[in-house]
Amino acid sequence: MSDHLHRKRTLLLCTALHAFTHIYQVALLPLYVLIRKDLHLTSDAQATLLVTVMGFAYFVPSYPMGMLADRFSRKKLLAIGLIINALGFITLAYANSMSTALLAVVLAGFGGSFYHPAATSLIARLYPEATGKALGTAGMGASLGFFIAPFYAGWRAGMSGWRAPVLELGILGLVAAAAFMWLAHDHPTREFQDDINKTKEKLFATPMLWVLFLSAAFFFCLRDFAGMGVASLGSLFLQRAHGMDPKHTGIALSCIYLASLISNPIFGSWSDRGRIRLTAVVLFIAAFTVFIFPHLNSHWLAPMLGAYGFFFMASYPIVEAALMEAVHDSVRGRVFGLFITIGGLLGNISHWFVGRWVEMLGTGAGDVSNYFSIYAILAVMLMLSLIGLACLHGIRRRDHDAFVHRQPVATTDN
C-alpha cells in the first residue's frame, strides 16, 4: 500500500477514535433521571456529578499522556486509551452503587485522556504539509460523537433502560480499538530518536517562550470557557426563558455539532494558507452570534446555534494546527497535553458558573432580557481569546530557528 493510502487510512481511523472519545463524554447526558432512580440517588446533582468527575479524569492526566506520546508509539497509546475508556463504560453498565459508578467514570475519563495528545501529534507528523486540513478531517469525528451519542443513548434507554446503551457503546469501543490497532500505521520513531533525546528535557528553550505559551493557553481557555458556557446556558435559556421541552432543546443544541461536521474540514483546509487571519474571522463571527442570540425570536434560535457552531467549532482544528506548527515534533505531545489541561480544567468551570448564574436569577430566569448580559460576557471572552493567536505566532517565530533543521518528513512505519 502506498504512503498516501497509509496516511489517509490512519487519519480516518483517528477520526473514528475521535468520535468514540466524545461519544463517551456526552452519552450520559440524557440518562441522568434514569441513573438517579436506578442507583437510588438523592438528587439530580449526584447523577450529573458522574459527567463532571469523568471530565476531570479526562483533563488532569493530559500532560503525562503528552509525555508518553513523545516517547512511545502513538498508535499503541490511542488503542490502549480507547480500550480503557470502553472498559470504564462496561463497568458502569454493571454498577450497582454510586461509588462503583464513580470509579467507572474515572476509568473512562482516564482512558479518554490518551486521545488528544497522541492523535494530534500523530496527525501533525503524518501531514506536515496540510496539518490544518488533516486536523479538520479528524474534527469531524468529534462532531459526529457529540451529535450521535445523546440521540442513541436516549433512544436505547427508552426501550431497554440506561444500562443497555452504556454497555453497547463500551463493547463497540473495544471493537473499534482492535480495528485501529490492526489497520492504523504509526509515525516513524527511529530516525528522530536522537532529536527526542536532545530535546525531551525542556519544552521551550527560553523563559520568553514559556510566557508566550502560558499566555496562549490562558487566552484560549477563555474560548473554551465561553464555548462550554454557551452549550450549558443554551439548555437553560431555551427551557426557562422560551419554554422548550428537553426533546426540542436537545435538537436545537445538536445544531451546534451538526454544523461543525461541515465546517471543520473546510476551514481546517483553508487555514493551511493562513491560520491567524482565518482563526480571527471564525472567532469574531462566533462572538457576534453569541451576542445577538438572546435577542432573537424563538424561531431563529436553532439556526443561530447552527451558525455559531459552524464558526466556533472550526476554530479548534485551526488553533491545534497552529500550535503543532509552533513546536518541534519531539515535544508536540507534551505541549498539547499541557495546553488542553489548562484550557480544559478552567473551561470546565463554566458549566457550574452559568448554572449558578441562572439559579441566582430566581423567578427572573423566565425573562429573556435577563440573559443579555451573560451572553455579552461570553461574546467578549471569545474576542479576548484572539490574543492567544499573537502568542502562538510569537512562539513559532522564536522557536523556528532552533528546530527547523530537524523538521520531520511525512512517512509511515508499521
C-alpha positions as CSV (number, residue, x, y, z in Angstrom):
1,M,0.0,0.0,0.0
2,S,1.3,3.5,-0.9
3,D,2.4,6.0,1.7
4,H,-0.5,8.2,0.7
5,L,-3.1,5.4,1.4
6,H,-1.3,4.5,4.7
7,R,-1.7,8.1,5.9
8,K,-5.2,8.5,4.7
9,R,-6.4,5.3,6.4
10,T,-4.7,6.2,9.6
11,L,-6.3,9.7,9.5
12,L,-9.8,8.2,9.0
13,L,-9.2,5.7,11.9
14,C,-8.1,8.6,14.1
15,T,-11.3,10.4,13.1
16,A,-13.3,7.3,14.2
17,L,-11.5,7.2,17.6
18,H,-12.2,10.9,18.0
19,A,-15.9,10.1,17.6
20,F,-15.7,7.5,20.4
21,T,-13.8,9.8,22.7
22,H,-16.6,12.4,22.6
23,I,-19.4,9.8,22.5
24,Y,-18.3,8.7,25.9
25,Q,-18.2,12.3,27.2
26,V,-21.8,13.1,26.4
27,A,-23.6,9.7,26.3
28,L,-24.8,10.1,29.9
29,L,-26.5,13.5,29.4
30,P,-30.0,12.1,28.6
31,L,-29.7,9.3,31.2
32,Y,-29.5,11.4,34.4
33,V,-33.0,10.7,35.6
34,L,-32.9,7.0,34.9
35,I,-29.5,6.7,36.6
36,R,-30.7,8.6,39.7
37,K,-33.7,6.3,40.0
38,D,-31.9,3.1,39.4
39,L,-29.0,3.8,41.8
40,H,-31.3,5.4,44.4
41,L,-29.5,8.7,44.4
42,T,-30.8,11.6,46.5
43,S,-30.6,14.4,43.8
44,D,-30.0,15.1,40.2
45,A,-26.7,16.7,41.2
46,Q,-25.4,13.3,42.1
47,A,-26.2,12.0,38.6
48,T,-24.6,15.0,36.9
49,L,-21.6,14.6,39.1
50,L,-20.7,11.5,37.1
51,V,-20.0,13.6,34.0
52,T,-18.2,16.2,36.0
53,V,-15.9,13.6,37.5
54,M,-15.3,12.0,34.2
55,G,-14.3,15.4,32.8
56,F,-11.7,16.0,35.4
57,A,-10.3,12.5,35.0
58,Y,-10.1,13.3,31.3
59,F,-8.2,16.6,31.6
60,V,-5.9,16.1,34.6
61,P,-3.7,13.4,33.0
62,S,-3.3,15.2,29.7
63,Y,0.3,16.3,30.3
64,P,1.6,12.9,31.4
65,M,-0.2,11.5,28.3
66,G,1.6,14.0,26.2
67,M,4.9,12.8,27.7
68,L,4.1,9.3,26.7
69,A,3.1,10.4,23.2
70,D,6.5,12.0,22.7
71,R,8.4,8.8,23.8
72,F,6.3,5.8,22.7
73,S,4.1,4.6,19.8
74,R,1.2,7.0,19.4
75,K,-0.7,4.3,17.6
76,K,-0.5,1.9,20.6
77,L,-1.3,4.7,23.0
78,L,-4.5,5.5,21.1
79,A,-5.6,1.9,21.1
80,I,-4.9,1.4,24.8
81,G,-6.7,4.6,25.7
82,L,-9.9,3.6,23.8
83,I,-9.8,0.1,25.5
84,I,-9.6,1.7,28.9
85,N,-12.4,4.2,28.0
86,A,-14.6,1.4,26.8
87,L,-13.9,-0.8,29.9
88,G,-15.0,2.1,32.0
89,F,-18.3,2.2,30.3
90,I,-18.7,-1.6,30.5
91,T,-18.0,-1.3,34.3
92,L,-20.5,1.5,34.6
93,A,-23.2,-0.6,32.9
94,Y,-22.9,-3.1,35.8
95,A,-22.5,-0.6,38.6
96,N,-25.0,-1.1,41.5
97,S,-23.8,1.8,43.7
98,M,-22.7,5.4,43.4
99,S,-19.2,4.5,44.5
100,T,-18.8,1.9,41.7
101,A,-20.3,4.3,39.2
102,L,-17.7,7.0,40.2
103,L,-14.8,4.5,39.8
104,A,-16.2,3.5,36.4
105,V,-16.3,7.1,35.1
106,V,-12.9,7.9,36.5
107,L,-11.6,4.9,34.5
108,A,-13.5,6.1,31.4
109,G,-12.2,9.6,31.7
110,F,-8.6,8.4,32.2
111,G,-8.9,6.3,29.0
112,G,-10.2,9.3,27.1
113,S,-7.2,11.4,28.2
114,F,-4.9,9.3,25.9
115,Y,-6.6,10.6,22.7
116,H,-5.8,14.2,22.0
117,P,-2.0,14.5,22.9
118,A,-1.3,11.3,20.9
119,A,-3.7,11.8,18.0
120,T,-2.9,15.5,17.4
121,S,0.8,15.0,17.4
122,L,0.5,11.8,15.2
123,I,-1.7,13.6,12.6
124,A,0.6,16.6,12.5
125,R,3.5,14.2,11.9
126,L,1.7,12.4,9.1
127,Y,0.5,15.6,7.4
128,P,3.2,18.3,7.9
129,E,2.2,19.9,4.6
130,A,-1.6,20.1,5.3
131,T,-1.9,19.9,9.1
132,G,-5.0,22.1,9.3
133,K,-6.9,20.1,6.7
134,A,-6.0,16.8,8.4
135,L,-7.0,18.0,11.8
136,G,-10.2,19.4,10.4
137,T,-11.0,16.0,9.0
138,A,-10.3,14.4,12.4
139,G,-12.5,17.1,14.0
140,M,-15.5,15.6,12.1
141,G,-15.2,12.7,14.5
142,A,-15.8,14.9,17.4
143,S,-18.9,16.5,15.7
144,L,-20.3,13.0,15.0
145,G,-19.7,11.9,18.5
146,F,-21.3,14.9,20.1
147,F,-24.3,14.6,17.7
148,I,-24.9,10.9,17.8
149,A,-24.3,10.0,21.5
150,P,-27.3,11.8,23.1
151,F,-29.7,10.5,20.5
152,Y,-28.5,6.9,20.6
153,A,-28.3,6.8,24.4
154,G,-31.8,8.3,24.9
155,W,-33.4,6.2,22.2
156,R,-32.0,2.9,23.5
157,A,-32.6,3.8,27.2
158,G,-36.3,4.4,26.3
159,M,-36.5,0.8,25.1
160,S,-34.2,-1.1,27.5
161,G,-33.1,1.2,30.3
162,W,-29.9,3.2,30.8
163,R,-27.6,0.3,31.1
164,A,-28.2,-1.0,27.6
165,P,-26.7,1.9,25.6
166,V,-23.8,2.2,28.1
167,L,-22.9,-1.4,27.7
168,E,-23.3,-1.4,23.9
169,L,-21.2,1.7,23.5
170,G,-18.5,0.1,25.7
171,I,-18.4,-3.1,23.5
172,L,-18.3,-1.1,20.3
173,G,-15.3,0.8,21.7
174,L,-13.4,-2.4,22.2
175,V,-14.2,-3.5,18.6
176,A,-13.0,-0.1,17.3
177,A,-9.8,-0.3,19.4
178,A,-9.0,-3.7,17.9
179,A,-9.7,-2.4,14.3
180,F,-7.5,0.6,14.9
181,M,-4.6,-1.5,16.2
182,W,-4.8,-3.8,13.2
183,L,-5.3,-1.2,10.4
184,A,-3.6,2.0,11.5
185,H,0.1,2.9,10.9
186,D,2.4,4.6,13.3
187,H,4.8,7.5,12.8
188,P,8.5,6.7,12.4
189,T,10.5,6.9,15.6
190,R,13.9,5.5,14.9
191,E,15.1,8.3,12.6
192,F,14.4,11.0,15.1
193,Q,15.3,9.3,18.4
194,D,18.4,11.4,18.7
195,D,16.4,14.5,18.4
196,I,14.0,13.3,21.1
197,N,16.8,12.5,23.4
198,K,18.2,16.0,22.9
199,T,15.0,17.9,23.4
200,K,13.0,15.9,25.9
201,E,14.3,17.8,28.9
202,K,12.7,21.1,28.0
203,L,9.5,22.0,26.2
204,F,10.8,25.5,25.5
205,A,14.3,26.8,25.3
206,T,13.7,30.2,26.9
207,P,11.6,31.8,29.6
208,M,10.0,34.1,27.0
209,L,8.7,31.0,25.1
210,W,7.2,29.8,28.3
211,V,5.5,33.1,28.9
212,L,4.1,33.1,25.3
213,F,2.8,29.5,25.6
214,L,1.2,30.0,29.0
215,S,-0.4,33.2,27.8
216,A,-1.7,31.5,24.7
217,A,-3.2,28.7,26.9
218,F,-4.8,31.2,29.2
219,F,-6.4,33.2,26.4
220,F,-7.7,30.1,24.6
221,C,-9.1,28.8,27.8
222,L,-11.4,31.9,27.6
223,R,-12.6,30.4,24.3
224,D,-13.2,27.0,25.9
225,F,-15.0,28.7,28.9
226,A,-17.3,30.6,26.5
227,G,-17.9,27.6,24.3
228,M,-18.8,25.2,27.1
229,G,-20.9,28.1,28.7
230,V,-22.9,28.7,25.5
231,A,-23.9,25.0,25.4
232,S,-24.9,24.8,29.1
233,L,-26.5,28.2,29.2
234,G,-28.3,27.5,25.9
235,S,-30.0,24.5,27.5
236,L,-31.2,26.5,30.5
237,F,-32.1,29.6,28.4
238,L,-34.2,27.6,25.9
239,Q,-36.1,25.8,28.6
240,R,-36.5,28.5,31.2
241,A,-37.0,31.6,29.0
242,H,-38.6,30.1,25.9
243,G,-40.4,27.1,27.5
244,M,-38.9,24.4,25.2
245,D,-39.2,20.8,26.3
246,P,-36.0,18.7,26.7
247,K,-36.5,17.0,23.4
248,H,-36.6,20.2,21.3
249,T,-33.9,21.7,23.4
250,G,-31.7,18.7,22.6
251,I,-32.4,19.1,18.9
252,A,-31.6,22.8,19.0
253,L,-28.3,22.2,20.8
254,S,-27.4,19.4,18.4
255,C,-27.3,22.0,15.6
256,I,-24.1,23.3,17.0
257,Y,-22.3,20.0,16.3
258,L,-24.1,19.1,13.1
259,A,-22.9,22.4,11.6
260,S,-19.4,21.8,12.7
261,L,-19.4,18.5,10.8
262,I,-19.3,20.6,7.6
263,S,-17.1,23.5,8.8
264,N,-14.2,21.6,10.4
265,P,-12.7,20.1,7.2
266,I,-13.5,23.3,5.2
267,F,-11.9,25.8,7.5
268,G,-9.2,23.4,8.5
269,S,-8.1,23.1,4.9
270,W,-8.3,26.8,4.2
271,S,-6.2,27.5,7.3
272,D,-3.2,25.9,5.7
273,R,-3.0,29.1,3.6
274,G,-3.2,31.5,6.6
275,R,-4.2,30.3,10.1
276,I,-4.0,33.6,12.1
277,R,-6.4,35.6,9.8
278,L,-8.9,32.7,9.5
279,T,-9.0,32.0,13.2
280,A,-9.7,35.7,13.8
281,V,-12.5,35.6,11.3
282,V,-14.3,32.5,12.7
283,L,-14.0,33.6,16.3
284,F,-15.2,37.1,15.6
285,I,-18.3,35.8,13.7
286,A,-18.9,33.2,16.6
287,A,-18.7,36.1,19.1
288,F,-21.2,38.1,17.1
289,T,-23.7,35.1,17.0
290,V,-23.3,34.6,20.8
291,F,-24.0,38.3,21.4
292,I,-27.2,38.5,19.3
293,F,-28.5,35.0,20.2
294,P,-30.7,36.0,23.2
295,H,-32.2,38.9,21.2
296,L,-33.7,36.7,18.5
297,N,-37.2,35.4,18.0
298,S,-37.6,31.8,19.1
299,H,-37.9,30.6,15.5
300,W,-34.3,31.8,14.8
301,L,-32.6,30.3,17.8
302,A,-31.8,26.8,16.4
303,P,-30.5,28.2,13.1
304,M,-28.4,30.7,15.0
305,L,-26.9,27.9,17.2
306,G,-26.1,26.2,13.9
307,A,-24.3,29.3,12.7
308,Y,-22.5,29.6,15.9
309,G,-21.3,26.0,15.8
310,F,-20.3,26.3,12.2
311,F,-17.7,29.0,13.0
312,F,-16.8,28.4,16.7
313,M,-16.1,24.7,16.4
314,A,-14.0,25.3,13.3
315,S,-11.5,27.3,15.5
316,Y,-10.3,24.1,17.2
317,P,-8.5,22.3,14.3
318,I,-7.1,25.6,13.1
319,V,-5.6,26.5,16.5
320,E,-4.4,22.9,17.1
321,A,-2.6,23.1,13.7
322,A,-1.1,26.4,14.6
323,L,0.1,25.0,18.0
324,M,1.6,21.9,16.3
325,E,3.4,24.1,13.8
326,A,4.8,26.3,16.5
327,V,6.8,23.5,18.2
328,H,9.0,20.6,17.2
329,D,7.5,17.1,16.8
330,S,9.6,15.7,19.7
331,V,7.6,17.9,22.2
332,R,4.2,18.1,20.5
333,G,2.5,15.6,22.7
334,R,3.6,17.3,25.9
335,V,2.9,20.8,24.6
336,F,-0.6,19.8,23.5
337,G,-1.2,17.9,26.7
338,L,-0.4,20.9,28.9
339,F,-2.4,23.2,26.6
340,I,-5.6,21.2,26.9
341,T,-5.0,20.6,30.6
342,I,-5.1,24.4,31.2
343,G,-7.9,25.0,28.8
344,G,-10.0,22.0,29.8
345,L,-9.8,22.4,33.6
346,L,-10.6,26.1,33.6
347,G,-13.1,25.9,30.8
348,N,-15.0,23.1,32.6
349,I,-15.8,25.6,35.4
350,S,-18.2,27.3,33.0
351,H,-20.9,24.6,33.4
352,W,-21.1,25.4,37.1
353,F,-20.8,29.1,36.5
354,V,-23.7,29.5,34.2
355,G,-25.8,27.1,36.2
356,R,-25.2,29.1,39.3
357,W,-25.9,32.4,37.5
358,V,-29.3,31.2,36.2
359,E,-30.1,29.9,39.7
360,M,-29.4,33.4,41.1
361,L,-32.0,34.8,38.7
362,G,-34.7,33.0,40.6
363,T,-38.1,33.8,39.1
364,G,-36.3,36.2,36.7
365,A,-34.9,33.1,34.8
366,G,-38.1,33.3,32.7
367,D,-37.3,36.8,31.4
368,V,-35.3,36.8,28.2
369,S,-33.8,40.2,28.9
370,N,-32.0,38.9,32.0
371,Y,-29.8,36.8,29.7
372,F,-28.5,39.6,27.6
373,S,-25.5,40.4,29.9
374,I,-24.3,36.9,30.4
375,Y,-24.3,36.2,26.6
376,A,-22.5,39.5,26.1
377,I,-19.8,38.4,28.6
378,L,-19.3,35.1,26.8
379,A,-19.0,37.0,23.5
380,V,-16.3,39.3,25.0
381,M,-14.4,36.3,26.2
382,L,-14.4,34.9,22.7
383,M,-13.0,38.2,21.4
384,L,-10.3,38.2,24.1
385,S,-9.2,34.7,23.1
386,L,-7.9,36.2,19.9
387,I,-4.9,37.5,21.8
388,G,-3.8,33.9,22.0
389,L,-3.1,33.9,18.3
390,A,-0.4,36.5,18.7
391,C,1.2,34.4,21.4
392,L,1.3,31.3,19.1
393,H,2.7,33.4,16.3
394,G,5.4,34.6,18.7
395,I,6.3,31.1,19.7
396,R,6.7,30.0,16.1
397,R,8.9,32.9,15.2
398,R,11.2,32.4,18.2
399,D,11.3,28.6,18.2
400,H,11.6,28.1,14.4
401,D,15.3,28.7,14.1
402,A,16.2,26.2,16.8
403,F,14.2,23.3,15.2
404,V,13.9,24.0,11.5
405,H,16.8,21.7,10.6
406,R,15.0,18.8,12.4
407,Q,11.6,19.1,10.8
408,P,10.3,15.5,10.1
409,V,9.5,14.0,6.7
410,A,5.9,12.6,6.3
411,T,6.5,8.9,6.2
412,T,4.9,6.0,7.9
413,D,6.1,2.9,9.7
414,N,4.3,-0.1,11.0
